[in-house]
């Protein structure tokens, strides 16, 4: 036992790993450590997200700097026997580089991590988010102390202004300027809101920070409240984030018990409290005026601006609203200074950007990179490229309100000016990678279906316009449209963009406008040739069995739900196109790859 080296095992207990059964793996580790009497040498720490969601559940072993991935309960005993007791790396449980095929022993050599610059995600996967002492040990709440002891509210605002920090909720408005407007506004009390209503499909940036480092958000809110002279704060988190709600609620209690929330904080005379509000999952409540209505117990629908929340927000009082990530940056800026922060990124966009890297990519997860990092670097280096040898086709940036940017713009920098110039928006950090098998028309249909369903219905352009856009896109994917419909679709999209009441409607057409701009040939193939080049749209494809390769194993026949496949055992089978429901079950199950998708042969119509 004397030869056993002291180690810490960080166990990811974020939502991603929890969904992959991290809990029983964690329990097995704790049980075996106790049974083998190793608790004196091995400390098991529950942490938030390690970022690398693609390979969960994960352990990080310190100080060895080893990452173990895709863990099961049965793997734990090997880690204990070989790594902890014999100092031998369990190679089969290491991350395998998709480009070289080599197992990587040191986490710093994994490109997914080595290319990042963690600032607000630095504590994620490092500390136990349910223990305020660990946040304090890492320097937590020191920035708050610094502000309360040495800064006036105007000093704080000026420091944030000089940092160049832009709001990370999507609009990219200068944070210091926003705070100044609220500070200067007449009327009391003043309110502070943290928008944690993350509704974009495939996005989990805010959720991860709320789950993994909740006190950084609280500290950022406290500093912002001091700067604008607010005494009341709200954080709005969607109820679909139960772990984020649970951990943030606990963090509020711990901060209050430790004297960081409530009356006379740190004997400074500053009073501030935070109330947690759970949202019901309405995408439109990500828009600040709809969110405020929801907090006040009203229906969550937007209202015209002006007046802006900085002068007339909650209960018609001055209100500041920022995103989770925006507040998380504040303690770091106060700690290291505005010059440090503004030196990172680009001249027009300082600091780092946190994105949820998902889609057709080898390495998916939470990524924090300097503003100005190229799209190609994210896809090919951090993301490890496209699986199965497929070609990189495009990225959808900014969620359902963003746009599709084709692969030829891989050198484009991730900043507000560059991305907007291509017809997309930075949004809050959604980054979905698309490969050659993606139908851009079907993708546009999906996003318009989402935004149309989430429309509050208050204004006609969004309520009626998005429905009409969806109808046209449905006709296109079903081979029922003509070229005039493309003209109508584009004209309608531009009208909705210019006339909708709020940001949801104003940005909803972006997926359609960008795909029409960059992938018009795919639209024309659907309309003119009645074919889907990517072989995705079901009404425009058929399934065919290669007689020369079919062995008559009957796997497809026995599993076909519509009985569309016929043939005798050990003889070639056939698919009846009139009975086929295009479920793709046969295509996915065939052990000999004898079934293929083919364009549906139809007559052209005017």
Buried (B, 14 or more C-beta within 10 A) or exposed (E): EEEBEEBEBBBBBBBBBBEBBBEEBBEBBBEBBEEBEBEEBBBBBBBBBBBBBBBBBBBBBBEBEBBBBBBEBEBBEBBBBBBBBEEEBBEEBBBBBBEEEEBBBEBEBBBBBEBBBBBBBBBBBBBBBBBBEBBBEBEBBBBBBBBBEEBEBEEBBBBBBBBBBBBBBBBBEBBBEBBBBBBEBEEEEBBBBBBBBBBBBBBBBBBBBBBBBBBBBBBBBBBBBBBBBBBBBBBBBBEBBEBBBBBBBBBBEBBBEBEBBBEEBBEEEBBBBBEBBBBEEBBBBBBBBBBBBBBEEEEBBBBEEEEBBBBBBBEEBBBBBBBBBBBBBBBBBBEEBBEBBBEBBBEBBBBBBBBBBBBBBBBBBBBBBBBBBBBBBBBBBBBBBBEEEBEBBBBBBBBBBBBBBBBEBBEBBBBBEBBBEBBBBBBBBBBBBBBBBBBBBBBBBBBBBBBBEBBBEBBEBBBBBBBBBBBBBBBBBBBBBBEEBBEBBBEBBEEBBEBBBBBBBBBBBBBBBBBBBBBEEBBEBBBEBBBBBBBBBBBBBBBBBEEEEBBBBBBBBEBBEEEBBEBEEEEBBBBEEEEBEBBEBBBEEBEEEBBBBEBBEEEEEE
